[in-house]
C-alpha cells in the first residue's frame, strides 16, 4: 500500500500516513475552504490501510488551530478508527496541544470523551 503524504500549506496541515510503520500524522493549521476535498482522501486511505494494518496503529494529531469543517472530519476519522479498535486492532491516538491553548485542550478532551478510544492528551511548548 502506498503511503499518503501531503505537504502543509497556509490553510492545510501536513499529512504523513505511513502504511509500513502504522504511524499516522496530521500536523499544523487546518482551515481548508473545502474540508471534504481535503479529508475524504485521508478517510479512504485509512479504510484501505485497515485491510492489512500494522500490529499497532498510532495517530499523532499535532494541530495548532482547526476550523469547524476540520473538527467534523477529525471526529469522522476518530470514529473510523474506533470501528477498527472495537474489532481488536491495537490503536493509540496522541493529541498534542500547546500548553496554554485551552480551546485545543478542550477539543482533545471532547474527542476523548465522545469517541471511546485511547486518546493521550499531551501538552507541548510550540
C-alpha positions as CSV (number, residue, x, y, z in Angstrom):
1,X,0.0,0.0,0.0
2,X,1.2,3.5,-0.8
3,X,1.9,6.0,1.9
4,X,0.0,9.3,1.8
5,X,2.0,12.5,2.2
6,X,0.6,16.0,1.8
7,X,2.8,19.0,2.3
8,X,1.4,21.7,4.6
9,X,0.0,24.9,3.1
10,X,-1.1,28.1,4.8
11,X,-4.6,26.6,5.1
12,X,-4.0,22.8,5.4
13,X,-1.9,20.6,7.7
14,X,1.0,18.3,6.8
15,X,-0.2,14.8,6.5
16,X,2.1,11.7,6.7
17,X,0.2,8.4,6.7
18,X,2.8,5.6,6.7
19,X,1.4,2.2,6.0
20,X,4.6,0.3,6.7
21,X,5.1,1.8,10.2
22,X,1.5,2.3,11.2
23,X,2.3,5.9,12.3
24,X,-0.2,8.5,11.0
25,X,0.5,12.2,11.4
26,X,-1.6,15.3,10.9
27,X,0.2,18.4,11.9
28,X,-0.2,22.2,11.6
29,X,-3.1,24.6,11.0
30,X,-6.2,23.2,9.4
31,X,-8.6,25.8,7.9
32,X,-9.3,24.5,4.4
33,X,-12.1,26.2,2.5
34,X,-13.3,22.7,1.4
35,X,-12.8,20.3,4.2
36,X,-14.4,17.5,2.3
37,X,-12.0,17.6,-0.6
38,X,-9.0,17.6,1.8
39,X,-10.1,15.0,4.3
40,X,-12.0,12.4,2.2
41,X,-8.8,11.0,0.7
42,X,-7.5,10.6,4.2
43,X,-10.6,8.6,5.2
44,X,-10.3,6.5,2.1
45,X,-6.7,5.8,2.8
46,X,-7.4,4.8,6.5
47,X,-10.2,2.4,5.3
48,X,-7.7,0.8,2.8
49,X,-4.9,0.7,5.4
50,X,-7.0,-1.4,7.8
51,X,-7.4,-4.1,5.3
52,X,-3.9,-5.1,6.2
53,X,-2.7,-2.9,9.1
54,X,0.4,-2.9,11.2
55,X,0.3,-4.6,14.6
56,X,-0.2,-1.2,16.2
57,X,-1.5,2.0,14.7
58,X,-0.6,5.4,16.2
59,X,-2.3,8.6,15.1
60,X,-0.4,11.7,16.1
61,X,-2.5,14.9,15.9
62,X,-0.4,18.0,16.3
63,X,-2.8,20.7,15.3
64,X,-2.3,24.4,16.1
65,X,-5.8,25.5,15.1
66,X,-8.8,23.9,13.3
67,X,-12.0,25.2,11.8
68,X,-15.4,23.7,12.2
69,X,-15.1,21.7,9.0
70,X,-11.8,20.1,10.2
71,X,-13.3,19.4,13.6
72,X,-16.1,17.5,11.9
73,X,-13.7,15.4,9.8
74,X,-11.4,14.7,12.8
75,X,-14.4,13.2,14.6
76,X,-15.1,11.2,11.5
77,X,-11.5,9.9,11.4
78,X,-11.7,9.0,15.1
79,X,-15.0,7.2,14.6
80,X,-13.5,5.2,11.7
81,X,-10.5,4.3,14.0
82,X,-13.0,3.3,16.7
83,X,-14.6,0.8,14.4
84,X,-11.2,-1.0,13.9
85,X,-10.3,-0.6,17.6
86,X,-13.5,-2.3,18.5
87,X,-12.6,-5.2,16.2
88,X,-9.4,-5.7,18.2
89,X,-6.8,-3.6,16.4
90,X,-4.2,-2.1,18.7
91,X,-4.6,1.7,18.5
92,X,-3.2,4.8,20.2
93,X,-4.1,8.4,19.4
94,X,-1.8,11.2,20.7
95,X,-3.5,14.6,20.8
96,X,-0.8,17.3,21.1
97,X,-1.8,20.8,22.1
98,X,0.1,23.9,23.1
99,X,0.1,24.0,26.9
100,X,-1.6,27.4,27.2
101,X,-4.2,26.7,24.4
102,X,-7.3,26.0,26.4
103,X,-9.6,25.6,23.3
104,X,-7.4,22.9,21.7
105,X,-7.0,21.1,25.0
106,X,-10.8,21.1,25.4
107,X,-11.3,19.8,21.9
108,X,-9.0,16.9,22.7
109,X,-11.0,16.2,25.9
110,X,-14.2,16.3,23.8
111,X,-12.9,13.8,21.3
112,X,-11.6,11.5,24.1
113,X,-14.9,11.5,25.9
114,X,-17.0,11.2,22.8
115,X,-15.2,8.6,20.8
116,X,-14.2,6.0,23.4
117,X,-10.8,5.1,22.1
118,X,-7.4,5.6,23.8
119,X,-6.5,9.3,23.3
120,X,-3.5,10.6,25.2
121,X,-3.5,14.4,25.8
122,X,0.0,15.8,25.5
123,X,0.8,19.4,26.5
124,X,3.7,20.8,24.5
125,X,5.5,24.1,24.1
126,X,5.3,25.3,20.5
